[in-house]
Amino acid sequence: MSSEIKRRGLMLVLSSPSGAGKTTLSRKLLESDSAIVMSVSATTRARRPDEAEGRDYHFVSPVKFTKMVKANEFFEHATVFDHRYGTPKKPVTDALAAGRDVLFDIDWQGTQQLKERAREDLVSVFILPPGHDELERRLKSRAQDSKEVVAKRMAKAASEISHWPEYDYVIVNRDLSQALAQIKAILNAERARRTRLIGVGEFAAKLMK
Amino acid sequence: MSSEIKRRGLMLVLSSPSGAGKTTLSRKLLESDSAIVMSVSATTRARRPDEAEGRDYHFVSPVKFTKMVKANEFFEHATVFDHRYGTPKKPVTDALAAGRDVLFDIDWQGTQQLKERAREDLVSVFILPPGHDELERRLKSRAQDSKEVVAKRMAKAASEISHWPEYDYVIVNRDLSQALAQIKAILNAERARRTRLIGVGEFAAKLMK
């Protein structure tokens, strides 16, 4: 932009049903753009062997999690199968204030909660799979799954898909590089949104002097 | 996007003070993107030798212009130094319905009028020059101008600049290719805005079946 014009960071939410390529798109976006960082959730569930503290999750005890909830340290939190998950506020607000963007890989419920708490900073993108057969194929290909398991996954995907009208942007992931380009365009456009810019008034005043 | 998902076109307004590079940016955008066309104004002023009917303007008689005003055929119109200028509606609404975008090179007054008539379709971008000295240099370099002429141009530029807060996006044209990339990002992002997409509901229903 300009050395004199700064910007407030934004919160980029990517949501999609499982099998729409969101994880790959998130990874590629983070690799290609150094001004955006991933939001790391806190969880009470145990760390898996391939997971790293601070990269995949902040692993905290149930007692610590409850303390964080009481101290209002989460943007949003939820309980899934006895485990608690939450988005810590401070790393996000610090990043935004420093003009860095934060990426959220969350579902429609998390998005709704973030929206209530950070409407102005939020940019939400819903990623759709290219078609029914392709979606089914992707949900199957994870393992040698039974029909019941795949049907259950499809039902879960369908439930997530039904929330597309709550998002600012909708992308169909027919081609990975095109979908990535579209997400990058959204990010770069939203960075130039007037309401996020700081110091334009002073810059304009100098132009007019 | 998708063969099944269509989109309504958008109206992209570029405004800036004279000397901010808007004409070059408009031309390059039109050259690089076949889905956007320039809005051609109608005017009652005489055609200049280097101008072409239908490319630079639609040259019409004062009587014809008045008829068009009465028939509500303009989005916006204005009188400048005895000459009348107006943006014909039909080519714009036809393009939008066909999923094509329309570029407008208009000032803040024209933008305000368009906003009142086409809020949902409008995306407005304000382009700022990189600095006071650079702006003055560009306004001077047009000819061997007197101090008074340059001062008058600076005053006019300042008046236009003061309207930046009325725009959706603000760009500083420090580097032409960067500014162009930013305008393209805005255009491509806005094309994926949910509210412009047609048929997502049907597409999503098929995914969920």
Chai-1 contact restraints between the chains, C-beta under 6 A:
chainA,res_idxA,chainB,res_idxB,connection_type,confidence,min_distance_angstrom,max_distance_angstrom,comment,restraint_id
A,M1,B,V172,contact,1.0,0.0,6.0,A-B,restraint_1
A,S2,B,V172,contact,1.0,0.0,6.0,A-B,restraint_2
A,H132,B,K206,contact,1.0,0.0,6.0,A-B,restraint_3
A,H132,B,L207,contact,1.0,0.0,6.0,A-B,restraint_4
A,L135,B,L207,contact,1.0,0.0,6.0,A-B,restraint_5
A,A158,B,M208,contact,1.0,0.0,6.0,A-B,restraint_6
A,I161,B,A204,contact,1.0,0.0,6.0,A-B,restraint_7
A,I161,B,L207,contact,1.0,0.0,6.0,A-B,restraint_8
A,I161,B,M208,contact,1.0,0.0,6.0,A-B,restraint_9
A,W164,B,A204,contact,1.0,0.0,6.0,A-B,restraint_10
A,Y167,B,R194,contact,1.0,0.0,6.0,A-B,restraint_11
A,Y169,B,A192,contact,1.0,0.0,6.0,A-B,restraint_12
A,Y169,B,R193,contact,1.0,0.0,6.0,A-B,restraint_13
A,V170,B,R194,contact,1.0,0.0,6.0,A-B,restraint_14
A,V170,B,L197,contact,1.0,0.0,6.0,A-B,restraint_15
A,V170,B,V200,contact,1.0,0.0,6.0,A-B,restraint_16
A,I171,B,A192,contact,1.0,0.0,6.0,A-B,restraint_17
A,V172,B,M1,contact,1.0,0.0,6.0,A-B,restraint_18
A,V172,B,S2,contact,1.0,0.0,6.0,A-B,restraint_19
A,Q182,B,A192,contact,1.0,0.0,6.0,A-B,restraint_20
A,A185,B,A185,contact,1.0,0.0,6.0,A-B,restraint_21
A,A185,B,N188,contact,1.0,0.0,6.0,A-B,restraint_22
A,A185,B,A189,contact,1.0,0.0,6.0,A-B,restraint_23
A,I186,B,A189,contact,1.0,0.0,6.0,A-B,restraint_24
A,N188,B,A185,contact,1.0,0.0,6.0,A-B,restraint_25
A,A189,B,A185,contact,1.0,0.0,6.0,A-B,restraint_26
A,A189,B,I186,contact,1.0,0.0,6.0,A-B,restraint_27
A,A189,B,A189,contact,1.0,0.0,6.0,A-B,restraint_28
A,A192,B,Y169,contact,1.0,0.0,6.0,A-B,restraint_29
A,A192,B,I171,contact,1.0,0.0,6.0,A-B,restraint_30
A,A192,B,Q182,contact,1.0,0.0,6.0,A-B,restraint_31
A,R193,B,Y169,contact,1.0,0.0,6.0,A-B,restraint_32
A,R194,B,Y167,contact,1.0,0.0,6.0,A-B,restraint_33
A,R194,B,V170,contact,1.0,0.0,6.0,A-B,restraint_34
A,L197,B,V170,contact,1.0,0.0,6.0,A-B,restraint_35
A,V200,B,V170,contact,1.0,0.0,6.0,A-B,restraint_36
A,A204,B,I161,contact,1.0,0.0,6.0,A-B,restraint_37
A,A204,B,W164,contact,1.0,0.0,6.0,A-B,restraint_38
A,K206,B,H132,contact,1.0,0.0,6.0,A-B,restraint_39
A,L207,B,H132,contact,1.0,0.0,6.0,A-B,restraint_40
A,L207,B,L135,contact,1.0,0.0,6.0,A-B,restraint_41
A,L207,B,I161,contact,1.0,0.0,6.0,A-B,restraint_42
A,M208,B,A158,contact,1.0,0.0,6.0,A-B,restraint_43
A,M208,B,I161,contact,1.0,0.0,6.0,A-B,restraint_44
